[in-house]
Amino acid sequence: MKKAIFCDFYGTLVHENGPISLEVVGRVAESCGAAPEDVVAFWWERFGALSARCCGVDFRTRYDIAVESFQETVERFGSPEDPRALTDRMVEHWCAPPLYEDARAFLEAAPAPVYLVTNSDDHFVEEALRRYGLPVAGAVTSQAARYAKPRPEIFRFALERYGLRPGETVHLGDSLAGDVEMPRALGIRALWLNRKGKPVPPGVEAAENLAEAARTLAPLF
C-alpha cells in the first residue's frame, strides 16, 4: 500500500508558462526581430544543459542558471536586453505561476500526503505556495537536493527526507523523462500527467487531467 504522493509543481499543479514568461520571450524577440519560438527553443536548450551540468558539488541555483542562459540567448540573437533584468522578471512568474483550475481540488481530495518534488529554487516554490495556500505536506526542490530532475538524487533525497521507501509512494508529473522514467527506474510507481493529449508510450500510466489522476491514484491507498 502506498503512503504518500510525490508531485511535480510547474507544468502539473501550476502552468509552466504564463503572461510574464511570454512577455520576457517577446521582449527578446522584438528587440532583435527574432521569432519567439526560436528564442524559447534556444533559451530552454541552454537552461536545460546548464541545469544538467550544475549539480552536486558544482550546484548552481536556477536563478544563476537562468541569468547565464539569458546571457547566451541575448548574445545569440543580438538582443540589447539585460539578462539579469529578464531573469528578475521570470522570477515574478516562478513565484506566481498561473494555477491550474483542477489543482486545488486534487490536493484537497488527495488520499495521502502530497510532497512536491520540483526543479526550482526554494524561494520560488515557498512564495507560490504561500500565495495560493496550497495544502501540500512538504516540498523538495532542486536547490535543497542540489540535483534536478531527471537525476535520481532528487528523488532519493525526497525519500530520505520523508522517511519513505520507493514502493510506498507514487510520483505524478508532466515530464516523461523526469517524472516517469526516472522515478520508475528507482522503483517508484509513476503517473504521467498528459494534459496535451500526446501519444502515450507503451507501458506508461497516464491521465489527461488531475481529476482523472485522482481516480487512478485512489485505489492505491
Secondary structure as UniProt FT lines:
FT   STRAND          4..7
FT   TURN            11..13
FT   HELIX           19..32
FT   HELIX           36..53
FT   HELIX           56..58
FT   HELIX           62..77
FT   HELIX           83..95
FT   TURN            101..102
FT   HELIX           103..109
FT   STRAND          114..118
FT   HELIX           122..132
FT   STRAND          138..141
FT   HELIX           142..145
FT   TURN            149..150
FT   HELIX           153..161
FT   TURN            162..163
FT   HELIX           166..168
FT   STRAND          169..173
FT   HELIX           176..181
FT   HELIX           182..185
FT   TURN            186..187
FT   STRAND          189..193
FT   TURN            195..196
FT   TURN            202..203
FT   STRAND          206..207
FT   HELIX           210..217
FT   HELIX           218..220
//
